[in-house]
Amino acid sequence: MEHEDSNRSPNDYKETICPIEHDELIRQNQSVLEEYFKFCTSQLVLPIFNFDKKQLYLYGTASTNFEAEKRFLDLQNNLVLKNSRQSIRDRVCWWYEAWDGTWQLYSPRMNTEIEERHQSEASDFTMLNEIGEKITIDLTKSIETYGTRIKRILRSEYNKHVPVYWKLTPLEVERILLDEKLNEYLAIKHQFDETMHDRYTRIVSIERIQNLSLFTRFCILHDTYIRRYGKENNGTLRYLYHGCPESATKRIIERGFNRSYSGTNGCVYGRGVYFSSKASYSDQYAKLNGLKQKGMFFSRVLVGRSMRGSSNICEPDDGYDTTTDGDHIFVCYHDNQCYPEYLLVYV
């Protein structure tokens, strides 16, 4: 696998400041800190912790700082998960559909009572809600009734693979519109602008794609890559771009990337799904829609070990996971190897 040239001038290096939101947890887990320092070293990033100000200073290139910032966010999230989610009942949520179509959590008291009835295999029962109404919960039909009022209900369980920063939801697939003031939004835009700053007018939206089934399958494969390639470089996980027409966007969000569509835009480096570390390259495959807008995915990709690609390759040789142009293009041959985490729409 090719590595970027580390011979950079001082002007190439930047400072990124990350908030430390769980300083006590981090202080209590020195082994996790040591592992993070090793990761930063592998990325040529210098991390400096200031626990008094609750800030982490990262010194590296824009792209390596982005990787280090994402890794630190995951580190904090994992510590919170281990600290706060202990009993199985804490891992179960019951939801009802509100009048406006949104899904709302039941109160902790009602959540516990409904789950106890669910565990005892009750089919239906009555209970008082938080405003004193005597409602009926039908677990067979998954509804709540009060007189003529009927609400759908859903049960969801905690999934260890789901990032804590994801919006809690009972839905299998949800598109979350990011606020442009969030660090998550700003970091993605900054990365996008590295090669696209003079190639577009404005970003219309950035959505986080929360597809529980797709993400779980990706994480299971990611665990395999970590065992194979080590934790230092996060199992060779990289964030890469994939441009596509609007007609493919919904399909990718719901079903993931599909190798059966390979060859639509050529297959110079192999017959798989193409990604690039350069948004400007993927931009040529992001076709205009009726509103003159383009769409591009910013995706998690397990690069693994790469070999030089060619047009007749249907899968990499034994011992390799992807093919490449030797620079910025990577071709995946396993559908669970890539997850469409963000969708950028721009003009």
Steps between C-alpha positions, in 0.01 A plus 500: 500500500632842408565758771496878464835675494582622852753759377297816553594859565405668833232697313313178425431442870197642676356516851163340576331546839265228626282529812563246778149419615576214740832593657459291815426184302803562280730562798385170653583300187873538439514196274249663267708820500814307415324329213384839370855639516620204292230569243597869478864403459410274208313793341789747563275706729618655826222492768521732802240465777403799712264360761469836679343653189343168398657526155712273281739668257592307187794603281515337159367541148131574444430140394698331780350737758155403374578129549643567848196711597258228388704239689488714817123544466460121469730455801282725718181336375628151577598602853155644561337183370705277730429725796129564458335201328514211739170321552301347219198709589703814437556369148131483410287794387127510434364765265163638391414686181391856581230693314759667275648168383813520716601222736519587870637306795269386776591625847749284695218368722282400205798363309586271791143380547446431128829311479411289806171403334687428177745273685209315663350447151178687578287571194318811627453693824380835636706765677489867591702740285671811632183714483277249674335340195424129525650368177514151352826362363456222245841338450364262236382781274769748619248774579391720791129587522298748703138520390510557125860622506751250367879536502757267351772382739847357436770332705871552440805348664839650559746400230864510612614604152292819482699820573370700797482815285231337284147620566309247708223361281292182465515522120724269300604779261499872569662801334612760754548856374811648666497849644765707321630624837588151627864391509393188311368714213800736503754215495334337199476831315866578574608164357278552195646846438856366480449418132158654431523858634498656152278241329160565659289795620358377830404190695124451505501233771703232677305200625618226732372165376386274783436156353525259792516180295765627257712654774489187716622284210776752430611500865516121514736503200691793654568288810653237270724762337614627841605148598674458166671840465512631859341782697774755429350600164143405602494191284590707189171693517496815287240762411470520121266661245257346254312717250183372337179619329196576714326188365756283685497694827185352657601148400845538660352644821255212535705209364862614504755498219450225244774350282245387242490860373876505438596606151233770476774762502786278383712242679861597432626370837259210550135398497393626841377811681723804453607749767748786507673702769450804274151648489595682180546164324170356623328824397512397133268206578257708709247593232273806512137444595200709395592769753858518366625332819755221538533228763810330639545243777774535761540137600677272742712262293712206612794532264699210642794398284490644147644373173534679168172474310415425138180482297479118496509454881178363652653457845847563647766232523523293817638711784353826365173676576476785247655620177639848444652740249791539742386848600146595604263244344394184685267230369300280740373150421312418821171685550548520879842657449351847466229697680338821362520704822439850362326641194609845384272691264653807335467742209 
